[in-house]
Amino acid sequence: MKGMKISREAVQYVAGLARLDLSEEETERFTLQLNTVLSYMNKLNELDTSSVECMSHVIDVFNAFRRDMTEESYSQDVTLLNAPEKENGFFKVPKIIED
């Protein structure tokens, strides 16, 4: 994989798959940008990482969720105070499914 390059044809092929109509200038720019990224990746592949411990995150991850605690809820009467329509203690909504 060392020294791998992206050709203009490859960029045009992928653009075609994505249904993108790239101009000649855009094709040149994307080809250059993708080759720059690949060049950087090749540079990173030269590093010796054999002594680096595998990890999923750079920093320690902790559960950011709050504790699940029961709390007082609104009463049915308070909940229905602003209801445009109500019936038998429930919100009344228009019927959307026909029989």
Summary of the structure (lengths in Angstrom):
residues: 99
radius of gyration: 29.4
end to end distance: 62.8
largest distance: 73.4
contacts: 132
relative contact order: 0.09
helix: 36%
strand: 4%
